[in-house]
Amino acid sequence: MADAQAQKHVTHNEALERLDAIVQLSVIAFDATTPPVSATEGNVFAIGLGAVNDWAGHDAEIAVWSNGGWLFVTPRPGWRAAQGTDLRIWTGTDWAQPDLPDLQNLTGAGINTAYDGTNRLAVASDATLLSHDGAGHQVKINKATGSDTASLLYQSGWSGRAEMGLAGSDTFSIKVSPDGSAWSSALSINPATAVTTLSQVQLGTPLSPAQGGTGIANNAAATLTRVGNHALSLTTSGATALTLPTSGTLATRAGTETLTGKTLSAPVINTAITGTAITQSATDTTAGRVSTVGWMGLGSSAPPAITDFTASLVPGFYAYTENTATGSPGGGAYSGTALVERFGTSGVAVRATRLTGSTALSRSWLGIRTAATGALSWSEIYTSNRVLGTVSQSGGVPTGAVIERGSNANGAWVRFADGTQICTKTVTLGAATTALGSSFFEAADQSWTYPVAFHAAAGIALSGNSGATTRSVNLAGVDAVSCAYRSTAPVSDATTPAAVLMAVGRWV
């Protein structure tokens, strides 16, 4: 108590201190039980149950840090306190969030705008989202009686321009307006029969045909006219197509109906198509005809045959026989299939395949020419069964396998399709006991006949390798069929070690 300060002054000061804490009550936390290590003047906490330390014994009270100590205030029912945006009310036992007002039977709702007596729900937004809750989603517009309206109205500047729905009846319709006042029905659907009525369809210039009919014209100069008792007239100055549903039936009184510029012959659309509108043979190339099964070999187990590959060829799938078709690849009595491809009027590519049960004899070729007719330049398409076998060559172009391997009593050989040949043989060297100068000894000359002959002696390279480190093998003479060789040693050597000879040259 300060000098000359009465007791009533102290009571008044405490009252002001309490009022400062509880008026517009804002707390740091609700249901707090542990005092903070350091508090700031004016900090307020709503104490929960089980408080400890300085708050022990003050459950359900309000703790205010004031003048360096804790001031405790007991709340009364109805007091309100806020922690940020979390507003609560003291019920006498705890701090509870207030109940929200009942959102049922509202007179209206406005989102970002105001509602009125007509528009009870008003939304001002760039978009409105109505999404599903795990399945589908329906927007339901209900009306009281058949003469009322349940529709979607599209406006521009608050003036109606289009409306779709049940407008004044139970018939679904789409209406349009240029000014929001005068309305025209563009489409209506009878709810009992599902018959759809269009006010008009204009593909081009509207027509005024005779006999009370209505018609339309498009830019292709075609006219579709309904004349008299629902007769349908289709006329055109150019090509015309009439498309029906896949399950539909087209019937005419005479069985054949002639249209201007086109003839349609079909008593019923689901029968086989006949006449000159379809291809007349497997190789018919008449423009505008519908292709049938087997045309150019498509879908047929008996495709048309090529008897002359040098003639003009039409793209498609074909059969042929090697030894009878002029200009065919191969030459045996084999059957085959051919795929003909063309680019323009001259470029031709043919893929031919021999049909045989023998994997070793199966072949595929690619034939190409740049003229409309003439011989094809054939190249074999190599597959795994053609890598190993008998090699052959014509004019530098392989005509057999890629690699040939064999052996006989004279050794083993490998031939490659490019003309390279390698022959090898393991031999026994003679004793190197004859002095050769003052530093070497040599064995008598030996000969080797190759397992297969080379094309010529020129270019043959001979090498030998012996397991004996003191022996070497040298070429003494060579021709296309055989070679002579001798072995040498730095010291007299009476042993006869084994050596591997290898000759490399060309077979063609």
C-alpha positions in Angstrom: 0.0 0.0 0.0 1.4 3.4 -1.0 1.7 6.3 1.4 -1.7 7.9 2.1 -3.4 5.1 0.1 -6.7 3.9 1.6 -7.9 0.3 1.6 -10.7 1.2 -0.8 -8.1 2.3 -3.3 -6.5 -1.1 -3.3 -9.9 -2.8 -3.9 -10.6 -0.4 -6.8 -7.2 -1.2 -8.3 -7.8 -4.9 -8.1 -11.2 -4.5 -9.7 -9.6 -2.6 -12.6 -7.0 -5.3 -13.0 -9.7 -8.0 -13.2 -11.8 -6.0 -15.7 -8.7 -5.4 -17.9 -8.3 -9.2 -18.1 -11.9 -10.4 -18.6 -13.4 -7.6 -20.8 -13.2 -8.8 -24.4 -11.6 -12.0 -23.1 -8.9 -13.4 -25.4 -6.9 -16.5 -24.2 -3.6 -18.1 -25.2 -5.1 -21.6 -24.9 -8.2 -23.4 -23.7 -8.0 -26.4 -21.3 -4.4 -25.5 -20.4 -2.9 -27.4 -17.3 0.7 -26.4 -17.2 1.9 -22.8 -16.7 4.3 -21.5 -19.3 8.0 -21.2 -18.3 7.8 -17.4 -19.0 4.7 -15.4 -19.5 4.1 -11.9 -20.9 2.1 -9.3 -19.0 -1.5 -9.7 -19.9 -1.3 -13.3 -21.0 -4.6 -15.2 -20.2 -5.1 -19.0 -20.1 -8.4 -20.9 -19.6 -7.3 -23.6 -17.1 -8.6 -27.1 -17.7 -8.8 -30.1 -15.2 -5.7 -31.5 -13.6 -3.7 -28.2 -13.4 -0.2 -28.4 -11.9 2.6 -26.2 -10.5 1.4 -22.6 -9.9 -2.0 -23.5 -11.3 -2.6 -26.4 -8.9 -6.0 -26.0 -7.2 -7.3 -23.6 -9.8 -9.0 -26.0 -12.2 -11.7 -24.4 -14.5 -10.5 -20.9 -13.6 -8.9 -18.1 -15.7 -5.2 -17.4 -15.1 -3.9 -13.9 -15.9 -0.2 -13.0 -15.7 -0.3 -9.6 -14.1 2.3 -7.5 -12.2 4.7 -10.5 -12.1 2.3 -13.1 -10.8 -0.8 -15.1 -11.6 -4.2 -13.6 -11.0 -7.0 -16.2 -10.9 -10.6 -15.4 -11.9 -13.6 -17.8 -11.7 -15.6 -17.5 -14.9 -19.4 -17.4 -14.8 -21.9 -19.1 -17.1 -22.3 -17.1 -20.4 -18.8 -15.6 -20.4 -17.3 -15.6 -23.9 -13.6 -16.1 -24.7 -11.8 -16.3 -28.0 -8.5 -18.0 -29.1 -8.0 -16.4 -32.5 -11.1 -17.4 -34.5 -12.1 -20.1 -32.0 -15.0 -18.6 -30.0 -16.3 -20.4 -26.9 -18.8 -19.9 -24.1 -18.5 -21.0 -20.4 -21.3 -23.3 -19.6 -20.5 -23.6 -16.0 -18.5 -26.8 -16.5 -16.4 -26.3 -19.6 -15.7 -23.9 -22.5 -18.0 -25.1 -25.3 -18.3 -23.9 -28.9 -21.6 -22.1 -29.5 -24.3 -23.9 -31.6 -24.6 -22.7 -35.2 -28.0 -21.4 -36.3 -30.4 -23.9 -38.0 -29.8 -23.9 -41.8 -33.1 -25.5 -42.6 -36.0 -23.6 -44.2 -33.9 -20.4 -44.8 -35.8 -17.7 -46.6 -32.8 -17.3 -49.0 -29.0 -17.5 -49.4 -26.7 -15.2 -51.3 -23.1 -16.1 -52.1 -21.0 -13.1 -53.0 -24.3 -11.3 -53.9 -27.8 -10.7 -52.5 -30.8 -12.9 -53.0 -34.4 -11.7 -53.5 -37.9 -12.9 -53.4 -37.7 -14.5 -56.9 -34.1 -15.7 -56.8 -33.9 -17.3 -53.3 -30.5 -18.7 -54.1 -28.1 -16.3 -55.7 -24.4 -16.9 -56.6 -22.0 -14.5 -58.1 -18.9 -16.4 -59.3 -16.9 -17.3 -62.4 -18.0 -20.9 -62.0 -20.2 -23.1 -59.8 -19.2 -26.7 -59.0 -21.7 -29.5 -58.2 -19.7 -32.7 -57.7 -20.5 -36.4 -56.8 -20.3 -37.9 -53.4 -18.9 -41.2 -54.4 -21.2 -42.1 -57.3 -23.3 -40.1 -59.7 -24.8 -36.6 -59.4 -28.2 -35.2 -60.5 -29.4 -31.7 -60.7 -33.2 -31.8 -60.3 -35.5 -29.0 -61.5 -39.1 -29.7 -60.4 -42.3 -27.8 -61.3 -45.8 -27.9 -59.7 -48.0 -28.4 -62.7 -47.8 -29.3 -66.4 -48.3 -25.7 -67.5 -45.5 -24.4 -65.3 -41.9 -24.1 -66.4 -38.8 -26.1 -65.3 -35.9 -25.0 -67.5 -32.4 -23.6 -67.9 -32.4 -20.0 -69.1 -29.3 -18.6 -70.8 -29.0 -14.8 -70.7 -26.8 -12.2 -72.1 -26.9 -8.8 -70.3 -29.8 -10.2 -68.2 -31.8 -10.7 -71.5 -32.8 -14.3 -72.4 -31.2 -15.8 -75.5 -31.8 -19.6 -75.1 -33.9 -21.8 -73.0 -34.0 -25.6 -72.6 -36.3 -27.7 -70.5 -40.1 -28.1 -69.9 -41.3 -24.6 -70.8 -45.1 -24.4 -70.2 -45.7 -28.1 -71.0 -44.2 -31.5 -70.4 -42.5 -31.6 -73.8 -38.8 -31.1 -73.7 -37.8 -28.2 -76.0 -35.0 -25.9 -76.9 -36.0 -22.3 -77.7 -34.0 -19.3 -78.8 -34.6 -15.6 -78.9 -32.8 -12.6 -80.5 -34.0 -10.1 -77.9 -35.4 -11.9 -74.8 -39.0 -11.2 -75.9 -39.7 -13.1 -79.2 -39.0 -16.8 -78.8 -38.8 -19.6 -81.4 -38.8 -23.3 -80.8 -35.8 -25.0 -82.4 -36.4 -28.5 -81.2 -39.1 -30.4 -79.2 -39.4 -34.1 -78.1 -42.7 -35.7 -77.5 -42.5 -37.4 -74.0 -44.9 -40.2 -75.0 -43.5 -41.2 -78.4 -40.0 -39.7 -78.3 -40.7 -38.2 -81.7 -38.3 -35.3 -82.3 -39.4 -32.3 -84.2 -37.0 -29.8 -85.7 -38.4 -26.5 -86.8 -35.9 -26.4 -89.7 -32.5 -27.8 -90.7 -30.5 -25.6 -93.1 -27.4 -26.9 -94.7 -27.3 -24.2 -97.3 -30.0 -22.4 -99.2 -33.6 -23.2 -98.1 -35.8 -24.7 -100.8 -39.5 -24.2 -101.7 -40.2 -27.5 -103.6 -43.6 -28.2 -105.2 -46.5 -30.2 -103.7 -46.2 -28.6 -100.3 -42.9 -30.2 -99.5 -39.9 -28.9 -97.5 -36.3 -29.3 -98.5 -32.7 -28.3 -97.8 -29.7 -27.7 -100.1 -26.1 -27.9 -99.2 -22.9 -26.7 -100.9 -22.4 -30.0 -102.7 -25.6 -29.2 -104.7 -27.5 -32.1 -103.2 -31.3 -31.7 -102.4 -33.2 -33.7 -99.8 -37.0 -33.1 -100.2 -40.1 -34.3 -98.4 -42.9 -34.2 -100.9 -46.6 -35.0 -100.4 -47.4 -38.1 -98.3 -43.9 -38.4 -96.7 -42.2 -39.4 -99.9 -38.4 -38.9 -99.8 -36.7 -37.5 -102.9 -32.9 -37.4 -103.1 -31.5 -35.5 -106.1 -28.0 -34.2 -106.8 -25.8 -32.8 -109.5 -22.8 -34.9 -108.3 -22.0 -38.1 -106.4 -24.5 -38.9 -103.6 -24.4 -41.3 -100.7 -27.4 -42.3 -98.6 -26.4 -43.8 -95.2 -28.7 -45.9 -93.1 -28.4 -47.3 -89.5 -26.6 -50.6 -89.3 -29.9 -52.3 -88.2 -32.1 -50.4 -90.5 -34.0 -51.7 -93.6 -34.5 -49.8 -96.9 -37.5 -51.0 -98.9 -38.8 -49.6 -102.2 -42.0 -50.5 -104.1 -40.2 -51.6 -107.2 -37.3 -53.2 -105.5 -34.9 -50.9 -107.4 -35.0 -47.1 -106.9 -33.2 -44.8 -109.3 -31.8 -41.6 -107.9 -30.5 -38.7 -110.1 -26.8 -39.3 -110.6 -26.8 -42.6 -108.7 -28.5 -46.0 -108.7 -29.4 -47.7 -105.4 -30.3 -51.4 -105.9 -31.3 -53.1 -102.6 -34.7 -54.7 -101.8 -33.4 -54.9 -98.2 -30.1 -53.6 -96.9 -29.3 -56.7 -94.9 -29.0 -59.1 -97.9 -25.8 -59.8 -99.9 -24.9 -56.9 -102.1 -24.8 -57.8 -105.8 -24.5 -55.9 -109.1 -21.8 -53.7 -110.5 -21.4 -51.7 -107.3 -19.1 -54.4 -106.0 -15.9 -55.9 -107.3 -16.6 -58.4 -110.1 -13.4 -60.5 -109.6 -10.5 -61.0 -107.2 -8.4 -58.5 -109.3 -11.1 -56.0 -110.2 -9.6 -52.5 -110.1 -12.6 -50.5 -111.2 -12.8 -47.2 -109.2 -15.8 -46.7 -106.9 -16.7 -50.4 -106.4 -17.1 -52.0 -102.9 -14.5 -54.6 -102.3 -15.7 -58.1 -101.4 -14.1 -61.0 -99.4 -11.2 -62.4 -101.4 -10.6 -59.2 -103.4 -6.8 -58.9 -104.0 -6.5 -61.9 -101.7 -7.9 -60.2 -98.6 -9.7 -62.7 -96.3 -9.4 -65.6 -98.8 -7.6 -69.0 -98.4 -7.3 -69.1 -102.3 -5.8 -65.7 -103.3 -5.3 -64.8 -107.0 -2.2 -66.2 -108.6 0.7 -64.3 -110.2 2.0 -66.0 -113.3 4.4 -63.3 -114.5 6.3 -61.1 -112.0 7.6 -59.0 -114.9 4.1 -57.8 -115.8 2.3 -54.9 -114.3 1.3 -55.8 -110.7 -1.6 -54.6 -108.6 -1.2 -54.2 -104.9 -2.6 -57.1 -102.9 -2.0 -60.6 -101.6 -1.2 -63.4 -104.1 -0.1 -67.0 -104.6 2.6 -68.2 -107.1 4.6 -71.2 -108.1 8.4 -70.8 -108.3 9.2 -72.8 -111.4 6.2 -71.7 -113.5 5.8 -68.0 -112.6 8.0 -65.8 -114.9 10.6 -63.8 -113.0 9.9 -65.4 -109.7 12.6 -65.9 -107.1 13.8 -69.4 -106.3 13.4 -72.1 -108.9 12.0 -75.2 -107.3 8.6 -76.8 -107.5 7.4 -74.8 -104.5 4.3 -72.8 -103.9 4.6 -69.4 -102.3 2.7 -66.2 -101.3 3.5 -62.7 -102.4 2.6 -59.3 -101.1 2.7 -56.6 -103.7 3.2 -52.9 -102.7 3.3 -49.9 -105.1 4.2 -46.3 -104.9 2.7 -44.2 -107.7 2.5 -45.7 -111.2 6.1 -47.2 -111.4 7.6 -48.1 -108.0 6.9 -51.8 -107.1 8.0 -53.9 -104.1 7.2 -57.6 -103.7 7.7 -59.7 -100.6 7.7 -63.4 -101.6 7.8 -66.4 -99.2 8.3 -70.0 -100.1 5.8 -72.4 -98.4 7.5 -75.7 -97.4 7.4 -77.9 -94.4 11.2 -77.9 -94.2 12.8 -75.2 -92.2 16.1 -75.6 -94.0 14.4 -75.1 -97.4 12.1 -72.1 -96.4 13.0 -68.8 -98.1 11.8 -65.2 -98.2 12.8 -62.6 -100.8 12.3 -58.9 -101.5 11.9 -57.9 -105.1 12.1 -54.2 -106.2 11.9 -52.3 -109.5 11.3 -48.7 -110.4 9.4 -49.3 -113.6 5.8 -50.3 -114.1 6.9 -53.6 -115.8 10.1 -55.6 -116.1 12.3 -57.9 -114.1 12.4 -57.5 -110.3 15.7 -57.2 -108.5 15.4 -60.0 -105.9 17.3 -60.0 -102.6 17.0 -62.8 -100.0 15.6 -61.9 -96.6 17.9 -63.9 -94.3 16.4 -65.6 -91.2 18.0 -67.8 -88.6 17.6 -71.0 -90.7 19.7 -69.4 -93.4 22.8 -68.3 -91.4 24.5 -71.7 -91.5 24.6 -73.9 -94.6 26.2 -74.1 -98.0 27.5 -70.7 -99.1 27.2 -69.6 -102.7 27.6 -66.3 -104.6 26.7 -64.7 -107.9 28.3 -61.5 -109.0 29.4 -60.7 -105.5 25.9 -61.2 -104.1 25.3 -64.1 -101.7 22.9 -66.6 -102.9 23.2 -69.3 -100.2 23.9 -69.4 -96.5 26.0 -66.8 -94.6 28.5 -69.3 -93.0 29.5 -72.8 -94.1 31.4 -75.1 -91.9 32.7 -78.7 -92.6 35.5 -81.2 -92.2 37.1 -84.3 -93.7 40.3 -86.3 -93.4 42.3 -83.3 -94.6 41.1 -81.0 -91.9 38.2 -78.5 -91.2 37.1 -75.4 -93.1 34.9 -72.3 -92.6 33.6 -70.4 -95.6 31.9 -67.0 -95.5 29.4 -65.6 -97.9 31.8 -62.7 -98.8 34.3 -65.2 -100.3 36.7 -65.7 -97.3 37.8 -69.3 -96.6 39.8 -70.6 -93.6 41.2 -74.2 -93.5 42.8 -75.8 -90.4 44.4 -79.1 -89.6 46.4 -80.6 -86.7 49.6 -82.3 -88.0 52.7 -84.0 -86.6 56.0 -82.1 -87.3 59.1 -84.0 -88.4 62.3 -84.2 -86.4 64.4 -81.0 -86.8 67.9 -82.5 -86.9 69.3 -81.2 -90.2 71.6 -78.3 -89.7 70.5 -75.1 -91.4 73.5 -72.8 -91.3 75.3 -72.4 -88.0 72.3 -71.5 -85.8 69.2 -73.5 -86.8 68.1 -77.1 -87.6 65.2 -78.0 -89.9 63.0 -81.0 -90.6 62.2 -82.4 -94.0 59.5 -80.7 -96.0 55.9 -82.0 -95.4 52.8 -81.4 -97.4 49.1 -80.7 -96.6 46.2 -81.1 -99.0 43.5 -78.6 -98.0 40.1 -80.1 -97.0 38.6 -77.9 -99.7 40.4 -76.1 -102.5 40.9 -72.3 -102.6 40.0 -70.2 -105.6 43.7 -69.5 -106.4 47.1 -69.8 -104.8 47.6 -66.0 -104.8 46.6 -64.5 -101.5 46.8 -67.6 -99.4 48.4 -67.0 -96.0 49.7 -70.0 -94.0 50.5 -70.0 -90.3 51.4 -72.8 -87.9 51.5 -73.1 -84.1 53.2 -75.8 -82.1 53.0 -76.4 -78.4 56.8 -76.8 -78.4 58.2 -73.4 -77.7 61.4 -74.2 -79.6 59.6 -75.1 -82.9 58.3 -72.8 -85.6 56.5 -73.7 -88.9 57.4 -72.0 -92.2 55.7 -72.1 -95.6 57.8 -73.9 -98.2 55.4 -73.8 -101.2 51.7 -73.2 -101.9 49.0 -73.7 -104.5 45.2 -73.7 -104.6 44.9 -77.3 -103.5 47.8 -77.9 -101.2 50.9 -76.5 -99.6 54.4 -77.6 -98.4 55.8 -76.6 -95.0 58.8 -77.4 -92.8 59.5 -76.9 -89.1 62.7 -75.4 -87.7 64.4 -75.3 -84.2 67.3 -73.3 -82.7 68.8 -76.6 -81.5 68.7 -80.1 -82.9 65.3 -81.6 -81.9 64.5 -85.2 -82.6 61.0 -85.0 -81.2 57.9 -84.8 -83.4 55.5 -82.4 -81.7 51.9 -81.6 -82.9 51.1 -78.3 -84.6 48.0 -76.6 -85.9 48.2 -75.3 -89.5 45.8 -72.6 -90.8 45.5 -71.4 -94.3 43.4 -68.2 -95.1 42.3 -67.2 -98.6 39.3 -67.0 -100.8 37.0 -69.7 -102.2 35.6 -67.5 -105.0 
